Amino acid sequence: MKSLMLIGALLGFFIGAAFSLAQADAWPATIWHACAAAYLGCLMLRWWGHAWRKSLASSIEEKERAPQPAASKTINAIPKPART
């Protein structure tokens, strides 16, 4: 989870800085926008990671609760001769 938050923060920082530089903002405004975007990116990936983990756990639990198929008998098997 921490790695997702770190990735979100880095992506948000670079995206915020890029958009701010594209608008030709001053450096203090660029840093401010980049930090705000880093915070929002961190929160968004944290939320997404939590939702993903919850969905994965639900899927695993559903798979464990599913009825197991009955052991199938072998069809067209050659019978072994009886020992005498």
N, C-alpha and C positions, 0 to 999 in steps of 0.2 A: 504494500500500500504506500509505503514511503517513497518507493522508487517512482510510482505513478505520480505522486504529488510533486516530486522533484522534476520529472519530465514536463508536467503541466506548467510548473513555474518557469522553467527554462523556455519552453515554447511560447508561453504568454509574454515573457520579457522580450524575446526577440521579435515577436509579432507586434507588440506595443511600441517598441523602439522603431521598427521599420515603418509603421503607419505614421508615427509622430515625425520621423525624419522625412517621410514623403510629403508631409504638410509643411515642411520647412519651419518647424517649431524651434524655439530656443532650447539650449541644452538642459536647463532645469526642468522645462516642461516635458522634454523628451524622456528624461529619467523618471519623472513623476508618472507619465503615461505608461512607461515600461513597467514600473513597479506595480501600478494598479492592475495592469494586464497580467502580470505574473501572479498576483494574488488571486485574481478571478480564474486564471487557467489552473492554478493549483486546486482551487475549490471544485472546479468543474471535473477535473480528472479524479479527484477524490470521490465525488459523487458517482461518477461513471464506474470507477473501480469497485465501489461498494455494491452498486446495482449488479455489476457483472459477477462478483463473488456470490451474492445472494442467489442469482439465477443459476449459477453453477452448482451451488449446494442443493438447491431445489431439484435440479435435474438429476443429480446423483441420488438424492433421497427417493425420487420418483422411480428411478431405475432399480433401486434396492427393493422397493415395495411391489414392483411388478411381479406377477405370478411367473414362476419358473416353468418352462415347458416340460412336459412329461418326457421321461426317457423313452426315446423311440426304439422300437424293436427293429432289428435288421431284417430287411425284406430280401427275399430270394437267397437266403443264406443256405449254403450247402451243409446238410446235417452231418455230424460226425458219426462214423460207424460205432456201433455199440461194442464194447470190449467183452470178450468172452472168457 
